[in-house]
Amino acid sequence: MIYEFRTYTIKPRSMPEFLKTFGEALPGREEHSKLTAFWLTEIGPLNQVIHVWGYEDTGERARIRAEAAAAGKWPPKTGHLIVDMKSEIMIPAACSPELKPAEIGPYFEMRSYIIKPGSGPKMDERWAEFLPGRVAMSPLVGAFTSDIGDLNQWVHIWAYNSLDQRMAVRDKAKAGGIWPPPGDSPVIHQESKIMLAAPFSPIK
C-alpha cells in the first residue's frame, strides 16, 4: 500500500472557495477511489491543504488518475486558487496503524522529520518498542517513510481533542520517559504543523 500526500498552498482568503469547489467535485472522483484524509493547516505554514489518497501501488495510482481525468470530473476547477503544489509518495511504517475513517480529532499534528540516510529500519525498531506507551495517551493516525519526493522523511500524524490536550500529553510522555524514544536518534531535522480536518475528510 502506498499513500500520495498532495500539499497545496492556497491564495490567502480563498480557502472557503477552494474547499467548496473541491468538496462538490469529490463525489465524482470517489467513483474511482476513495479519499483517505483531507486537512488544512491552522498553525505552521498557513493556507495549506493536505489531501491523502491510498493506492495499491504506483501503477494503480496512474490508472485511476487517468480514468478520473478522462471522465471529465477531476481535477476540480481550483487552479486559479493554487499558489504551489507538491506531491509525495509515502509508504506506511511497520508500526503504523491502518488509515481508515475515524472521528479522533479535531486537531491533528503532522510532524515531518529528516532522518540519516539508511536509518529507517532503526526508526521502525525504536518506535515498535516504545509506541504502545505513547498511543495509550493519544491516537497515532499514521507513520510513513518517503519513497518519492523529498527522501529520508519520517512523517507521523497524531490526533488530539484540543491543543491543551496536546501539550498535556507531550509533557506527561516526556516526564515519564515514555516518549520520544530514549537513546540515540537518527533525526537531523524536524518540522511540525497543526491541522484541522475538512468537513468531507474521512478522518476528522
ZADO-1210 file (C-alpha; in nm, 4 decimals, padded with zeros to 6 digits):
<atoms>
<atom x="00.0000" y="00.0000" z="00.0000" code="MET" pos="1"/>
<atom x="00.1210" y="00.3486" z="-00.0829" code="ILE" pos="2"/>
<atom x="-00.0216" y="00.6881" z="00.0040" code="TYR" pos="3"/>
<atom x="00.0043" y="01.0020" z="-00.2036" code="GLU" pos="4"/>
<atom x="00.0273" y="01.3177" z="00.0071" code="PHE" pos="5"/>
<atom x="-00.0662" y="01.6175" z="-00.2063" code="ARG" pos="6"/>
<atom x="00.0139" y="01.9514" z="-00.0410" code="THR" pos="7"/>
<atom x="-00.1262" y="02.2664" z="-00.1994" code="TYR" pos="8"/>
<atom x="-00.0668" y="02.6242" z="-00.0917" code="THR" pos="9"/>
<atom x="-00.3800" y="02.8302" z="-00.1491" code="ILE" pos="10"/>
<atom x="-00.4056" y="03.2040" z="-00.2066" code="LYS" pos="11"/>
<atom x="-00.4824" y="03.3933" z="00.1161" code="PRO" pos="12"/>
<atom x="-00.8554" y="03.4323" z="00.1877" code="ARG" pos="13"/>
<atom x="-00.9504" y="03.1797" z="-00.0798" code="SER" pos="14"/>
<atom x="-00.9743" y="02.8700" z="00.1405" code="MET" pos="15"/>
<atom x="-01.3581" y="02.8735" z="00.1653" code="PRO" pos="16"/>
<atom x="-01.3913" y="02.8793" z="-00.2143" code="GLU" pos="17"/>
<atom x="-01.1286" y="02.6077" z="-00.2550" code="PHE" pos="18"/>
<atom x="-01.2957" y="02.3759" z="-00.0024" code="LEU" pos="19"/>
<atom x="-01.6398" y="02.4313" z="-00.1544" code="LYS" pos="20"/>
<atom x="-01.5213" y="02.3580" z="-00.5090" code="THR" pos="21"/>
<atom x="-01.3135" y="02.0565" z="-00.4028" code="PHE" pos="22"/>
<atom x="-01.5970" y="01.9157" z="-00.1933" code="GLY" pos="23"/>
<atom x="-01.8501" y="01.9496" z="-00.4748" code="GLU" pos="24"/>
<atom x="-01.6210" y="01.7648" z="-00.7185" code="ALA" pos="25"/>
<atom x="-01.5179" y="01.4942" z="-00.4731" code="LEU" pos="26"/>
<atom x="-01.8100" y="01.2505" z="-00.5310" code="PRO" pos="27"/>
<atom x="-01.7123" y="01.2199" z="-00.8969" code="GLY" pos="28"/>
<atom x="-01.3507" y="01.1496" z="-00.8035" code="ARG" pos="29"/>
<atom x="-01.4550" y="00.8924" z="-00.5459" code="GLU" pos="30"/>
<atom x="-01.6244" y="00.6881" z="-00.8161" code="GLU" pos="31"/>
<atom x="-01.2681" y="00.5789" z="-00.8958" code="HIS" pos="32"/>
<atom x="-01.1065" y="00.5616" z="-00.5489" code="SER" pos="33"/>
<atom x="-01.1791" y="00.6989" z="-00.2050" code="LYS" pos="34"/>
<atom x="-01.0193" y="00.9966" z="-00.0367" code="LEU" pos="35"/>
<atom x="-00.8204" y="00.8883" z="00.2699" code="THR" pos="36"/>
<atom x="-00.7941" y="01.2220" z="00.4519" code="ALA" pos="37"/>
<atom x="-00.8055" y="01.5958" z="00.3940" code="PHE" pos="38"/>
<atom x="-00.6541" y="01.8502" z="00.6322" code="TRP" pos="39"/>
<atom x="-00.5935" y="02.2247" z="00.6282" code="LEU" pos="40"/>
<atom x="-00.3233" y="02.3983" z="00.8269" code="THR" pos="41"/>
<atom x="-00.4069" y="02.6015" z="01.1358" code="GLU" pos="42"/>
<atom x="-00.0604" y="02.6596" z="01.2894" code="ILE" pos="43"/>
<atom x="00.2682" y="02.6497" z="01.0984" code="GLY" pos="44"/>
<atom x="00.2740" y="02.7123" z="00.7220" code="PRO" pos="45"/>
<atom x="-00.0603" y="02.8787" z="00.6563" code="LEU" pos="46"/>
<atom x="-00.3051" y="02.8400" z="00.3680" code="ASN" pos="47"/>
<atom x="-00.2060" y="02.4790" z="00.3022" code="GLN" pos="48"/>
<atom x="-00.4270" y="02.1796" z="00.2337" code="VAL" pos="49"/>
<atom x="-00.3017" y="01.8221" z="00.2537" code="ILE" pos="50"/>
<atom x="-00.5096" y="01.5554" z="00.0844" code="HIS" pos="51"/>
<atom x="-00.4142" y="01.1904" z="00.1086" code="VAL" pos="52"/>
<atom x="-00.5028" y="00.9136" z="-00.1364" code="TRP" pos="53"/>
<atom x="-00.4317" y="00.5438" z="-00.0918" code="GLY" pos="54"/>
<atom x="-00.3343" y="00.3066" z="-00.3750" code="TYR" pos="55"/>
<atom x="-00.2077" y="-00.0476" z="-00.4015" code="GLU" pos="56"/>
<atom x="00.0946" y="00.0714" z="-00.5997" code="ASP" pos="57"/>
<atom x="00.2098" y="00.3402" z="-00.8428" code="THR" pos="58"/>
<atom x="00.0542" y="00.1515" z="-01.1339" code="GLY" pos="59"/>
<atom x="-00.2905" y="00.1714" z="-00.9773" code="GLU" pos="60"/>
<atom x="-00.2343" y="00.5382" z="-00.8983" code="ARG" pos="61"/>
<atom x="-00.1538" y="00.6168" z="-01.2630" code="ALA" pos="62"/>
<atom x="-00.4531" y="00.4194" z="-01.3896" code="ARG" pos="63"/>
<atom x="-00.7055" y="00.5739" z="-01.1502" code="ILE" pos="64"/>
<atom x="-00.5843" y="00.9278" z="-01.2072" code="ARG" pos="65"/>
<atom x="-00.6083" y="00.8775" z="-01.5841" code="ALA" pos="66"/>
<atom x="-00.9603" y="00.7347" z="-01.5561" code="GLU" pos="67"/>
<atom x="-01.0775" y="01.0211" z="-01.3348" code="ALA" pos="68"/>
<atom x="-00.9378" y="01.2797" z="-01.5758" code="ALA" pos="69"/>
<atom x="-01.0889" y="01.1033" z="-01.8777" code="ALA" pos="70"/>
<atom x="-01.4304" y="01.1066" z="-01.7098" code="ALA" pos="71"/>
<atom x="-01.4114" y="01.4865" z="-01.7033" code="GLY" pos="72"/>
<atom x="-01.4919" y="01.5110" z="-01.3331" code="LYS" pos="73"/>
<atom x="-01.1423" y="01.5691" z="-01.1999" code="TRP" pos="74"/>
<atom x="-00.9421" y="01.7696" z="-01.1094" code="PRO" pos="75"/>
<atom x="-01.1736" y="02.0294" z="-00.9546" code="PRO" pos="76"/>
<atom x="-01.1631" y="02.3761" z="-01.1050" code="LYS" pos="77"/>
<atom x="-00.9370" y="02.5239" z="-00.8379" code="THR" pos="78"/>
<atom x="-00.6238" y="02.6034" z="-01.0386" code="GLY" pos="79"/>
<atom x="-00.6741" y="02.9797" z="-01.0091" code="HIS" pos="80"/>
<atom x="-00.6655" y="02.9488" z="-00.6296" code="LEU" pos="81"/>
<atom x="-00.3433" y="02.7471" z="-00.6006" code="ILE" pos="82"/>
<atom x="-00.0025" y="02.9070" z="-00.5473" code="VAL" pos="83"/>
<atom x="00.2087" y="02.5918" z="-00.5114" code="ASP" pos="84"/>
<atom x="00.1628" y="02.2141" z="-00.5378" code="MET" pos="85"/>
<atom x="00.3703" y="01.9248" z="-00.4050" code="LYS" pos="86"/>
<atom x="00.3149" y="01.5511" z="-00.4349" code="SER" pos="87"/>
<atom x="00.4928" y="01.2842" z="-00.2311" code="GLU" pos="88"/>
<atom x="00.4538" y="00.9079" z="-00.2242" code="ILE" pos="89"/>
<atom x="00.4677" y="00.7650" z="00.1277" code="MET" pos="90"/>
<atom x="00.4927" y="00.4068" z="00.2494" code="ILE" pos="91"/>
<atom x="00.3427" y="00.3159" z="00.5888" code="PRO" pos="92"/>
<atom x="00.5999" y="00.2338" z="00.8539" code="ALA" pos="93"/>
<atom x="00.5821" y="-00.1147" z="01.0052" code="ALA" pos="94"/>
<atom x="00.4426" y="00.0363" z="01.3255" code="CYS" pos="95"/>
<atom x="00.1739" y="00.2448" z="01.1538" code="SER" pos="96"/>
<atom x="-00.1938" y="00.1744" z="01.2140" code="PRO" pos="97"/>
<atom x="-00.4225" y="00.1383" z="00.9151" code="GLU" pos="98"/>
<atom x="-00.5581" y="00.4648" z="00.7814" code="LEU" pos="99"/>
<atom x="-00.9353" y="00.4348" z="00.7989" code="LYS" pos="100"/>
<atom x="-01.2299" y="00.6682" z="00.8613" code="PRO" pos="101"/>
<atom x="-01.2435" y="00.7866" z="01.2202" code="ALA" pos="102"/>
<atom x="-01.3509" y="01.0786" z="01.4366" code="GLU" pos="103"/>
<atom x="-01.0467" y="01.1227" z="01.6598" code="ILE" pos="104"/>
<atom x="-00.9593" y="01.4954" z="01.6286" code="GLY" pos="105"/>
<atom x="-01.0438" y="01.7658" z="01.5628" code="PRO" pos="106"/>
<atom x="-00.6778" y="01.8706" z="01.5957" code="TYR" pos="107"/>
<atom x="-00.4035" y="01.6859" z="01.4095" code="PHE" pos="108"/>
<atom x="-00.0305" y="01.7376" z="01.4332" code="GLU" pos="109"/>
<atom x="00.1859" y="01.6381" z="01.1379" code="MET" pos="110"/>
<atom x="00.5489" y="01.6022" z="01.2381" code="ARG" pos="111"/>
<atom x="00.7946" y="01.5714" z="00.9482" code="SER" pos="112"/>
<atom x="01.1453" y="01.4553" z="01.0311" code="TYR" pos="113"/>
<atom x="01.4515" y="01.4185" z="00.8128" code="ILE" pos="114"/>
<atom x="01.6494" y="01.1153" z="00.9267" code="ILE" pos="115"/>
<atom x="02.0001" y="00.9984" z="00.8445" code="LYS" pos="116"/>
<atom x="02.0162" y="00.8003" z="00.5178" code="PRO" pos="117"/>
<atom x="01.9661" y="00.4307" z="00.5787" code="GLY" pos="118"/>
<atom x="01.8255" y="00.4786" z="00.9288" code="SER" pos="119"/>
<atom x="01.4618" y="00.3910" z="00.8517" code="GLY" pos="120"/>
<atom x="01.4891" y="00.0385" z="00.9958" code="PRO" pos="121"/>
<atom x="01.6369" y="00.1819" z="01.3156" code="LYS" pos="122"/>
<atom x="01.3413" y="00.4219" z="01.3497" code="MET" pos="123"/>
<atom x="01.0984" y="00.1337" z="01.2985" code="ASP" pos="124"/>
<atom x="01.2729" y="-00.0674" z="01.5678" code="GLU" pos="125"/>
<atom x="01.2776" y="00.2190" z="01.8193" code="ARG" pos="126"/>
<atom x="00.9133" y="00.3045" z="01.7573" code="TRP" pos="127"/>
<atom x="00.7934" y="-00.0553" z="01.7808" code="ALA" pos="128"/>
<atom x="00.9437" y="-00.0781" z="02.1290" code="GLU" pos="129"/>
<atom x="00.8105" y="00.2460" z="02.2756" code="PHE" pos="130"/>
<atom x="00.4985" y="00.3256" z="02.0718" code="LEU" pos="131"/>
<atom x="00.2461" y="00.1271" z="02.2826" code="PRO" pos="132"/>
<atom x="00.3005" y="00.3549" z="02.5800" code="GLY" pos="133"/>
<atom x="00.2631" y="00.6654" z="02.3657" code="ARG" pos="134"/>
<atom x="-00.0542" y="00.5648" z="02.1801" code="VAL" pos="135"/>
<atom x="-00.2189" y="00.4918" z="02.5133" code="ALA" pos="136"/>
<atom x="-00.2127" y="00.8692" z="02.5631" code="MET" pos="137"/>
<atom x="-00.3421" y="00.9892" z="02.2236" code="SER" pos="138"/>
<atom x="-00.4048" y="00.8226" z="01.8843" code="PRO" pos="139"/>
<atom x="-00.1398" y="00.7843" z="01.6187" code="LEU" pos="140"/>
<atom x="-00.3102" y="00.8422" z="01.2836" code="VAL" pos="141"/>
<atom x="-00.0172" y="00.7072" z="01.0833" code="GLY" pos="142"/>
<atom x="00.3592" y="00.6976" z="01.0372" code="ALA" pos="143"/>
<atom x="00.5281" y="00.6958" z="00.6992" code="PHE" pos="144"/>
<atom x="00.8589" y="00.6960" z="00.5173" code="THR" pos="145"/>
<atom x="00.9021" y="00.8827" z="00.1911" code="SER" pos="146"/>
<atom x="00.9548" y="00.6876" z="-00.1298" code="ASP" pos="147"/>
<atom x="00.9096" y="00.9542" z="-00.3992" code="ILE" pos="148"/>
<atom x="00.9625" y="01.3237" z="-00.3308" code="GLY" pos="149"/>
<atom x="01.1884" y="01.4568" z="-00.0553" code="ASP" pos="150"/>
<atom x="01.3772" y="01.1497" z="00.0638" code="LEU" pos="151"/>
<atom x="01.4714" y="01.0266" z="00.4123" code="ASN" pos="152"/>
<atom x="01.1496" y="01.1611" z="00.5607" code="GLN" pos="153"/>
<atom x="00.9744" y="01.0124" z="00.8621" code="TRP" pos="154"/>
<atom x="00.6253" y="01.1636" z="00.8813" code="VAL" pos="155"/>
<atom x="00.3886" y="01.0939" z="01.1691" code="HIS" pos="156"/>
<atom x="00.0428" y="01.2326" z="01.2400" code="ILE" pos="157"/>
<atom x="-00.1212" y="01.2477" z="01.5844" code="TRP" pos="158"/>
<atom x="-00.4798" y="01.3268" z="01.6837" code="ALA" pos="159"/>
<atom x="-00.5868" y="01.5439" z="01.9787" code="TYR" pos="160"/>
<atom x="-00.9180" y="01.6744" z="02.1038" code="ASN" pos="161"/>
<atom x="-00.7633" y="02.0144" z="02.1875" code="SER" pos="162"/>
<atom x="-00.4340" y="02.1984" z="02.1785" code="LEU" pos="163"/>
<atom x="-00.4307" y="02.1923" z="02.5582" code="ASP" pos="164"/>
<atom x="-00.4544" y="01.8130" z="02.5474" code="GLN" pos="165"/>
<atom x="-00.1646" y="01.8018" z="02.3039" code="ARG" pos="166"/>
<atom x="00.0567" y="01.9962" z="02.5425" code="MET" pos="167"/>
<atom x="-00.0516" y="01.7904" z="02.8434" code="ALA" pos="168"/>
<atom x="00.0106" y="01.4601" z="02.6638" code="VAL" pos="169"/>
<atom x="00.3513" y="01.5653" z="02.5362" code="ARG" pos="170"/>
<atom x="00.4591" y="01.6921" z="02.8791" code="ASP" pos="171"/>
<atom x="00.3405" y="01.3741" z="03.0511" code="LYS" pos="172"/>
<atom x="00.5070" y="01.1474" z="02.7949" code="ALA" pos="173"/>
<atom x="00.8368" y="01.3300" z="02.8254" code="LYS" pos="174"/>
<atom x="00.8290" y="01.3457" z="03.2050" code="ALA" pos="175"/>
<atom x="00.7533" y="00.9747" z="03.2277" code="GLY" pos="176"/>
<atom x="01.0288" y="00.8742" z="02.9854" code="GLY" pos="177"/>
<atom x="00.7624" y="00.7311" z="02.7550" code="ILE" pos="178"/>
<atom x="00.8262" y="00.9499" z="02.4533" code="TRP" pos="179"/>
<atom x="01.0229" y="01.0355" z="02.2485" code="PRO" pos="180"/>
<atom x="01.2019" y="00.7006" z="02.2354" code="PRO" pos="181"/>
<atom x="01.5116" y="00.7331" z="02.4550" code="PRO" pos="182"/>
<atom x="01.8667" y="00.6833" z="02.3338" code="GLY" pos="183"/>
<atom x="02.0440" y="00.7993" z="02.0204" code="ASP" pos="184"/>
<atom x="01.8167" y="00.9351" z="01.7492" code="SER" pos="185"/>
<atom x="01.8807" y="00.9381" z="01.3727" code="PRO" pos="186"/>
<atom x="01.6676" y="01.2547" z="01.3344" code="VAL" pos="187"/>
<atom x="01.8577" y="01.5531" z="01.1930" code="ILE" pos="188"/>
<atom x="01.5724" y="01.7976" z="01.1202" code="HIS" pos="189"/>
<atom x="01.2167" y="01.8442" z="01.2481" code="GLN" pos="190"/>
<atom x="00.9095" y="02.0386" z="01.1388" code="GLU" pos="191"/>
<atom x="00.5567" y="02.0437" z="01.2750" code="SER" pos="192"/>
<atom x="00.2198" y="02.1741" z="01.1614" code="LYS" pos="193"/>
<atom x="-00.1185" y="02.1758" z="01.3329" code="ILE" pos="194"/>
<atom x="-00.4099" y="02.0875" z="01.1063" code="MET" pos="195"/>
<atom x="-00.7874" y="02.0719" z="01.1123" code="LEU" pos="196"/>
<atom x="-00.9940" y="01.8269" z="00.9090" code="ALA" pos="197"/>
<atom x="-01.2137" y="01.9446" z="00.6241" code="ALA" pos="198"/>
<atom x="-01.5859" y="01.8638" z="00.6664" code="PRO" pos="199"/>
<atom x="-01.5603" y="01.5942" z="00.3970" code="PHE" pos="200"/>
<atom x="-01.2439" y="01.4298" z="00.5357" code="SER" pos="201"/>
<atom x="-01.2962" y="01.0637" z="00.6302" code="PRO" pos="202"/>
<atom x="-01.0518" y="01.1157" z="00.9181" code="ILE" pos="203"/>
<atom x="-01.1635" y="01.4020" z="01.1373" code="LYS" pos="204"/>
</atoms>
